[in-house]
Amino acid sequence: MTENSAATEDRFNPDVTTTRNDELHCYELHVGAQPAVRIRFIDRPGHIDFVHTDTAEAFQGRGLAKVLAHFALDDVVAAGKRIIPNCPFTYRYLRKHDAYNQYVDWPERPPEGA
């Protein structure tokens, strides 16, 4: 029998939501009512150009940006569009997760900070 125990600093919060906000041109992750992570994009014909990821200071270091990146990238693929990673965070995420490679149009140069 295996027992799974979490450290006291590991807390699961089931009140996490992810959404696409077309009005603000971003994907958002909220913890409760608080905005935690936002990935900004430009919706281009046939492509979604990811341009910037922001994580609120209170939520940094928890891996929430990765959760939102996975949600956003899956949403783009499901919509039949291609991904342009001009955001340094999204660029690094995609370099580590090659399952998306067939859907990515890599920029000529890595974005600054990637």
ChimeraX commands (.cxc) that place a marker at each C-alpha (Angstrom):
marker #1 position 0.00,0.00,0.00 radius 0.5
marker #1 position 1.26,3.45,-0.89 radius 0.5
marker #1 position 0.36,6.50,1.09 radius 0.5
marker #1 position 0.48,9.93,-0.47 radius 0.5
marker #1 position 1.17,12.71,1.98 radius 0.5
marker #1 position 1.63,16.33,1.07 radius 0.5
marker #1 position 3.95,18.72,2.83 radius 0.5
marker #1 position 2.27,21.41,4.87 radius 0.5
marker #1 position 3.26,24.04,2.31 radius 0.5
marker #1 position 1.60,22.06,-0.52 radius 0.5
marker #1 position -2.00,23.16,-0.51 radius 0.5
marker #1 position -4.59,22.14,-3.05 radius 0.5
marker #1 position -7.05,24.87,-3.89 radius 0.5
marker #1 position -9.97,23.57,-5.94 radius 0.5
marker #1 position -11.19,27.12,-6.54 radius 0.5
marker #1 position -9.00,27.69,-9.62 radius 0.5
marker #1 position -10.60,28.74,-12.91 radius 0.5
marker #1 position -9.12,29.28,-16.36 radius 0.5
marker #1 position -10.82,31.32,-19.06 radius 0.5
marker #1 position -10.20,33.02,-22.37 radius 0.5
marker #1 position -11.09,36.71,-22.20 radius 0.5
marker #1 position -11.50,37.93,-25.77 radius 0.5
marker #1 position -12.39,41.45,-24.66 radius 0.5
marker #1 position -8.98,41.87,-22.97 radius 0.5
marker #1 position -7.14,39.57,-25.44 radius 0.5
marker #1 position -5.83,37.24,-22.77 radius 0.5
marker #1 position -6.16,33.93,-21.04 radius 0.5
marker #1 position -6.73,34.23,-17.31 radius 0.5
marker #1 position -6.32,32.04,-14.27 radius 0.5
marker #1 position -8.14,33.04,-11.11 radius 0.5
marker #1 position -7.70,31.62,-7.62 radius 0.5
marker #1 position -11.06,32.25,-6.02 radius 0.5
marker #1 position -12.01,35.73,-7.15 radius 0.5
marker #1 position -8.41,36.91,-7.44 radius 0.5
marker #1 position -6.67,37.16,-10.81 radius 0.5
marker #1 position -3.43,35.18,-10.50 radius 0.5
marker #1 position -2.02,34.78,-14.03 radius 0.5
marker #1 position -2.72,36.43,-17.35 radius 0.5
marker #1 position -1.31,35.45,-20.77 radius 0.5
marker #1 position -1.81,38.19,-23.35 radius 0.5
marker #1 position -2.24,37.34,-27.02 radius 0.5
marker #1 position -2.92,38.82,-30.43 radius 0.5
marker #1 position -5.54,36.93,-32.44 radius 0.5
marker #1 position -4.24,36.82,-36.01 radius 0.5
marker #1 position -5.80,35.03,-39.00 radius 0.5
marker #1 position -5.00,31.36,-38.43 radius 0.5
marker #1 position -2.70,32.09,-35.48 radius 0.5
marker #1 position -2.64,33.12,-31.84 radius 0.5
marker #1 position 0.46,35.18,-31.09 radius 0.5
marker #1 position 1.34,34.88,-27.39 radius 0.5
marker #1 position 3.04,38.11,-26.35 radius 0.5
marker #1 position 3.30,38.32,-22.54 radius 0.5
marker #1 position 2.66,36.37,-19.33 radius 0.5
marker #1 position 2.07,38.08,-15.98 radius 0.5
marker #1 position 1.79,36.32,-12.63 radius 0.5
marker #1 position 0.56,38.37,-9.68 radius 0.5
marker #1 position 3.24,38.62,-7.00 radius 0.5
marker #1 position 1.15,36.77,-4.40 radius 0.5
marker #1 position 0.90,33.74,-6.72 radius 0.5
marker #1 position 4.45,33.49,-8.05 radius 0.5
marker #1 position 6.35,30.25,-7.66 radius 0.5
marker #1 position 3.30,27.98,-7.52 radius 0.5
marker #1 position 3.35,26.70,-11.11 radius 0.5
marker #1 position 0.08,28.44,-11.98 radius 0.5
marker #1 position 1.49,29.99,-15.17 radius 0.5
marker #1 position 2.22,26.46,-16.44 radius 0.5
marker #1 position -1.38,25.46,-15.74 radius 0.5
marker #1 position -2.66,28.44,-17.70 radius 0.5
marker #1 position -0.17,27.89,-20.54 radius 0.5
marker #1 position -1.38,24.30,-20.94 radius 0.5
marker #1 position -5.02,25.48,-20.99 radius 0.5
marker #1 position -4.28,28.27,-23.51 radius 0.5
marker #1 position -2.24,26.10,-25.86 radius 0.5
marker #1 position -4.84,23.33,-25.83 radius 0.5
marker #1 position -7.50,25.95,-26.61 radius 0.5
marker #1 position -5.55,27.23,-29.62 radius 0.5
marker #1 position -5.01,23.72,-30.96 radius 0.5
marker #1 position -8.69,22.85,-30.45 radius 0.5
marker #1 position -9.66,25.96,-32.41 radius 0.5
marker #1 position -7.52,24.76,-35.34 radius 0.5
marker #1 position -5.12,27.69,-35.10 radius 0.5
marker #1 position -1.35,27.80,-34.90 radius 0.5
marker #1 position 0.80,29.13,-32.07 radius 0.5
marker #1 position 3.35,31.93,-32.32 radius 0.5
marker #1 position 5.41,32.11,-29.09 radius 0.5
marker #1 position 6.64,35.70,-28.88 radius 0.5
marker #1 position 6.22,35.61,-25.09 radius 0.5
marker #1 position 9.43,34.50,-23.33 radius 0.5
marker #1 position 7.54,32.28,-20.86 radius 0.5
marker #1 position 5.43,30.61,-23.56 radius 0.5
marker #1 position 8.52,30.14,-25.73 radius 0.5
marker #1 position 10.38,28.36,-22.88 radius 0.5
marker #1 position 7.29,26.30,-22.03 radius 0.5
marker #1 position 6.96,25.09,-25.62 radius 0.5
marker #1 position 10.66,24.21,-25.83 radius 0.5
marker #1 position 10.11,21.88,-22.84 radius 0.5
marker #1 position 6.80,20.42,-24.09 radius 0.5
marker #1 position 7.35,19.13,-27.60 radius 0.5
marker #1 position 3.82,17.69,-27.89 radius 0.5
marker #1 position 2.82,21.08,-29.34 radius 0.5
marker #1 position 5.65,21.27,-31.92 radius 0.5
marker #1 position 3.44,20.47,-34.91 radius 0.5
marker #1 position 1.24,23.49,-34.04 radius 0.5
marker #1 position 4.01,26.05,-33.50 radius 0.5
marker #1 position 5.35,28.65,-35.91 radius 0.5
marker #1 position 8.59,29.62,-34.20 radius 0.5
marker #1 position 9.68,33.25,-34.45 radius 0.5
marker #1 position 12.91,33.93,-36.35 radius 0.5
marker #1 position 14.66,34.81,-33.09 radius 0.5
marker #1 position 13.81,33.79,-29.53 radius 0.5
marker #1 position 12.01,36.57,-27.68 radius 0.5
marker #1 position 14.15,38.65,-25.33 radius 0.5
marker #1 position 14.24,36.91,-21.97 radius 0.5
marker #1 position 13.66,33.44,-23.40 radius 0.5
marker link #1:1,2 radius 0.2
marker link #1:2,3 radius 0.2
marker link #1:3,4 radius 0.2
marker link #1:4,5 radius 0.2
marker link #1:5,6 radius 0.2
marker link #1:6,7 radius 0.2
marker link #1:7,8 radius 0.2
marker link #1:8,9 radius 0.2
marker link #1:9,10 radius 0.2
marker link #1:10,11 radius 0.2
marker link #1:11,12 radius 0.2
marker link #1:12,13 radius 0.2
marker link #1:13,14 radius 0.2
marker link #1:14,15 radius 0.2
marker link #1:15,16 radius 0.2
marker link #1:16,17 radius 0.2
marker link #1:17,18 radius 0.2
marker link #1:18,19 radius 0.2
marker link #1:19,20 radius 0.2
marker link #1:20,21 radius 0.2
marker link #1:21,22 radius 0.2
marker link #1:22,23 radius 0.2
marker link #1:23,24 radius 0.2
marker link #1:24,25 radius 0.2
marker link #1:25,26 radius 0.2
marker link #1:26,27 radius 0.2
marker link #1:27,28 radius 0.2
marker link #1:28,29 radius 0.2
marker link #1:29,30 radius 0.2
marker link #1:30,31 radius 0.2
marker link #1:31,32 radius 0.2
marker link #1:32,33 radius 0.2
marker link #1:33,34 radius 0.2
marker link #1:34,35 radius 0.2
marker link #1:35,36 radius 0.2
marker link #1:36,37 radius 0.2
marker link #1:37,38 radius 0.2
marker link #1:38,39 radius 0.2
marker link #1:39,40 radius 0.2
marker link #1:40,41 radius 0.2
marker link #1:41,42 radius 0.2
marker link #1:42,43 radius 0.2
marker link #1:43,44 radius 0.2
marker link #1:44,45 radius 0.2
marker link #1:45,46 radius 0.2
marker link #1:46,47 radius 0.2
marker link #1:47,48 radius 0.2
marker link #1:48,49 radius 0.2
marker link #1:49,50 radius 0.2
marker link #1:50,51 radius 0.2
marker link #1:51,52 radius 0.2
marker link #1:52,53 radius 0.2
marker link #1:53,54 radius 0.2
marker link #1:54,55 radius 0.2
marker link #1:55,56 radius 0.2
marker link #1:56,57 radius 0.2
marker link #1:57,58 radius 0.2
marker link #1:58,59 radius 0.2
marker link #1:59,60 radius 0.2
marker link #1:60,61 radius 0.2
marker link #1:61,62 radius 0.2
marker link #1:62,63 radius 0.2
marker link #1:63,64 radius 0.2
marker link #1:64,65 radius 0.2
marker link #1:65,66 radius 0.2
marker link #1:66,67 radius 0.2
marker link #1:67,68 radius 0.2
marker link #1:68,69 radius 0.2
marker link #1:69,70 radius 0.2
marker link #1:70,71 radius 0.2
marker link #1:71,72 radius 0.2
marker link #1:72,73 radius 0.2
marker link #1:73,74 radius 0.2
marker link #1:74,75 radius 0.2
marker link #1:75,76 radius 0.2
marker link #1:76,77 radius 0.2
marker link #1:77,78 radius 0.2
marker link #1:78,79 radius 0.2
marker link #1:79,80 radius 0.2
marker link #1:80,81 radius 0.2
marker link #1:81,82 radius 0.2
marker link #1:82,83 radius 0.2
marker link #1:83,84 radius 0.2
marker link #1:84,85 radius 0.2
marker link #1:85,86 radius 0.2
marker link #1:86,87 radius 0.2
marker link #1:87,88 radius 0.2
marker link #1:88,89 radius 0.2
marker link #1:89,90 radius 0.2
marker link #1:90,91 radius 0.2
marker link #1:91,92 radius 0.2
marker link #1:92,93 radius 0.2
marker link #1:93,94 radius 0.2
marker link #1:94,95 radius 0.2
marker link #1:95,96 radius 0.2
marker link #1:96,97 radius 0.2
marker link #1:97,98 radius 0.2
marker link #1:98,99 radius 0.2
marker link #1:99,100 radius 0.2
marker link #1:100,101 radius 0.2
marker link #1:101,102 radius 0.2
marker link #1:102,103 radius 0.2
marker link #1:103,104 radius 0.2
marker link #1:104,105 radius 0.2
marker link #1:105,106 radius 0.2
marker link #1:106,107 radius 0.2
marker link #1:107,108 radius 0.2
marker link #1:108,109 radius 0.2
marker link #1:109,110 radius 0.2
marker link #1:110,111 radius 0.2
marker link #1:111,112 radius 0.2
marker link #1:112,113 radius 0.2
marker link #1:113,114 radius 0.2
view
